Each structure stands twice: as structure tokens, then as C-alpha cells.
Amino acid sequence: MARLRDPEKGCPWDLEQNFASIAPYTIEEAYEVADAIERDDLGALKDELGDLLFQVVFHSQMASERGSFGFSDVVHAICDKMIRRHPHVFDDLGADGASVVAANWEEIKASERADKVGDSADYSALSGVALALPALMRAQKIQKRAARTGFDWPNVDGAEAKLMEEIAELRCAATDDARFEEVGDLLFAAVNVARHHGVDAEAALKAGTTKFERRFRKMEQAAGQDFTSISLPEKEAHWQRVKKTEKIS
């Protein structure tokens, strides 16, 4: 990576890059790792993990050029963090089960945030939730953080009632801006319902989209090349047949 970034003999494309321009590639590589895992393709996973590691090396090299940190600093930092956050392994603190480990992990993270000093330190319970996360995932993380402070519905009934309330407000929205805002509130409320049911909203939507795509393709195949020209009732009939076939199988 240092040779690729060499000012005299390096690669022109690599030399033009910065943290912001590389960030989308980093995110893309992380998704490709997840895709290989979902397909249970270990050969692809090996390759994709290498591509993701390369992104870490790329960012580290650019930081090193600024005199900020290098790859070894990244490795040492994560090792220190893992030791600090696993006192039940590296210290004498016991942990009876995964739920206790998760609770301890969050307490340690909260303590780390509180230890930050300076006027720019963010002491909110919501601090540290990355803005670049997928929207549903970030909403769920924000809600979990808020819930740990006691700001949460006591059960799923309150969350479901809020969802119905947001649907009603969307129906009453009179402008594009109002509808935009109400749709955001509606989706946030839907994530809250999922969270109360113990469902990962991001994974559930992904599965739902995959199911729709699978059924839609089957519906197209059943209808033939004239799918776009047939009536909506005919399309719905094909859709119901596909659903029935899947349930039978």
C-alpha cells in the first residue's frame, strides 16, 4: 500500500484517493463479505475478507502519511479494546451466560464514552451510533440506547398503538413535506414494534424483500412475456397462486 501511494512511483488512482473517496468502497466490501456468508461460499468469503482487510490497510496508510496512526496502531487498539471489554476472560470478573456478557459489554462501552474529556465530548446515551449505518439498523440501535435509560414502552402494545397512530397521521398529511416526515415517523415506529418482538428490523426487511422478489419472478414466469399487459386482477391471481404453491411446498 505504501508503494501504491508513493508520490513518485505510485499508482495515480490510489494517490488521488482520500478517506471520503475510499469510504464507499469500504462499505461495499463489508456488504460483499456479508453476501458471501449468506451464500455460505467460504471461497468467496476468503477473497472478500481480503478485500475488506485491504480497505483497513488503505485507510491506515493514508493516516500514516498524515502522521496520525498506522496499521499496527489499529491492531494494537482493537486488541486493547477486546481485552478491556472481556474482563470475564482476561480478568477475574465472572459472566454467567451470553446475556450477562452483552450487558457488561454495553456498560463498559458507556463507561468509555463517559471517560471522554473536552468540550467536544458527547455524553448522550445515544452517542457513538454511526450515521452511516443502514437506516433501519441505526433506528434500532438508537431505540435500544434510549430503552436502556428507561425511555421505552413497557410492552409491545404501546409500540403497536404508536404505529397505528403514525399511519393515521400519514393519512392526514396534506403536503409532500408532511408526508415525508410522517413516513419517517411510521418507519421508525415499525422498527420499534420489531424490536419489542425481538426481531431484527434490517434482517426482516431483507428477508421480506427477498421473498417478494422470488414470488414476483415466479409470477412473471407463470404469466409469460405479456405480464406487463395483463390486468391488475390477473396479476393478483398469479400472485395468489404463487403464494399458495409456496405454502404447499
N, C-alpha and C positions, 0 to 999 in steps of 0.2 A: 504494500500500500504506500509505503514511503517512496518507492521508486515510481509508482504511478503518479504521485503528487510532486515529484521532483520538478522544480521550476524550470530547469534547463532541458532535461531529457524525459520528462514525464509525459503522460497522456493528456492531450489538450482538453478532452472532455472531462476527465477527472479533475484537472486543475481548475476548471470553471465552476465546480460544484461547491456548495456551502451546506450548512446544517439544514436550512429550509428546503433547498432543492433536493436533498437526499431523503428527507423525512418521508415523502410519499412512497419511495421505493422500500424504505424500512417497513412501513405499514403493509405494503403489498406482499413483501416476503413473509411477514408474520401470518398473513392470511393464507399464503401458499403452504406454509407449514401445517396450518390447521386443516387445509384441504387434503393434504397427504395423509394426515392422521384419520380423517373422516373416511377416506377411501381405503384405509388400512394398507397403504402402499409403503412398506418400510424402505424400499429402494429410493422412492421419491422423497421420503422423509429425510433420509440421509443427505440427499442433494439439497433439499430446501433448507435444512438446518445449516448447511454450509453457506448457502446464500444469505441466510439471516445473520450468521456469525460475521460474514463479510461486511454487513451493514454496521455492526458494532465496531469492527476494525476501522471502517471508513470514518465514522464519527470520531473515534478515538484519535485517529491520525490528524484530523482537522483541528481537534482540540489541542493536540500536542504541538502543532505548528504555532498555535497561539500562546504556548507556554502554560496552558491551563491544567491538563492532565493527559495521561497516555493510557494505552491498553492495559498495562499492568496495574495502574491505579484503579481502573474499572474492576478488574478481577479481585484485587485486594478489598475494595469497597464492598462488593457483593458478598465476599467471604465473611467479612466483619459483620455485615448485616445479618447474614444467616445464623451466625454464631449467637449474636445478640438476641435474635428473635426465636431461638430454640434453646432457652435455658433448661428445658426438661431433658435435653440431650447433652449439652455442653456444660451444664451447671447442676446444682442439686435440686432444682425446682421440679417437683413431680407433675405429671399430667395424666389424669385418668380418662383417656379416650380422646378421640379427634375433636369433639366439641369443646373440650377444655383447652386443647391446643389452639383452636381457632379463636377462642375468647382471649387467651393470653396474647396471641399474635396481635389482635386488634388493640389491646391495652398497651402493648409495647409500642405499636405504631403511634398511638395517641400520645404516649409519653415523649416519643421522639419529636412529634410536632410541637409539643409544649416546650421542649428544650431549645427550640429555635430562638435566637435573640435578634434584636434590631427592630427598627421601626417597620420594616417590610414584612416581618413575620406575621403569618396568618394563623390565628389561634382558633378559628372556627372549627366546629366539628365536621364541617363539610370541606375543609381544606385538603388539598392533595388529590382530589378526584380529577383525573386528566380531562381536559376539554376536548381532546381529540378522540376520545372513546366513541364507539358507536352510540347513537342517541339513546336507544333502549337500555343498553348496558350502563351508561352513565346515569340515567334516571334511576335505575335500580340501586346503584351504588349510593347515590345521593339520598335516596329514601332509607336505605339501611343505616346510613350515618345519622340521619335525623331520628330514626327509630331508637337508636342507642341512647339518645338524650331523653327519651320518653315521649317525643312528639310523634305519635302514631295512633292509628285506630286500634282499639282493644281487640278487635277481631275482624274477620273478613266482611262482616255485614256492613260496617261503616265504609269500607273501601268500595264495596259494590254499590252502595247508595250514592256515594260520590261519583262513581262512574255514570250512573243514571242521571244524576244532576248535570254532569258535563254534557251528556247527549242532549238534554233538554235545552241547555244554554246554546249549544251549537245550532239547534233548530231555530232559535230566536235571533241568531246573529244576522245583522242586516247589511253588513259591508264585508268586502274582501278581507280587510284588516282584522275585523272582528272574528270572521270565520277562521282565519289563520291562527289567531290567538286561542280560540276555543278548541280547534283541532289539537293544538299543542297540549292544552289542559286535558283533553279527552285521552290522548295517548299516555300522558303522564299518569292519569287515574287508572288506565288499563294496566300499566306496569305495576301499579300499587296493588291491584287485585291479584295479579300474577304472583307478586312477592308474598302476599298473605297466604296464597295457596301453595307456597314453596316451589313455584315454577320459575325457571329462568326465562325471562321475557325474550331475551335475544335468541336463545336456542329454540324457544317455542315458535317465534315468528319465522325463524329459518326453516323449521320443520313444516310449518303451515304453508310457507311459500313453495317448498319442495313438493308437498302433496298437491297443491294447486297445479303446479307445472306438470306433474306426472299425469294428473287427471285430464288436464287441458289437452296434452299431446295425444292421449288415448281418444279423447273426444274428436279431435281433428282427424285422426286416422279412421275412426268409425264413420265420420261424415264424408270423407273423401275431399277432393280438390275444391268442391263447391261450398266448403264450410262457411266462408265469409258471406255467401249469398243466401243461405237459408235463414229462415225467420228465427227470432229470438225464442219462441216456444219450441221450435225444433231443436235449437241448440240446447235448451234446458232439458229436453227429453234425452238427448245424447248424454248430457252431464249426469242425469239421474241414473241412466243405465250403467255408466262407468262407475259411479259410486256404489251401486248395487253389486256389480261384479266384484269390486274390491272387497266389499264386506263379506261376500260369499267365499272368496278365496282365502 
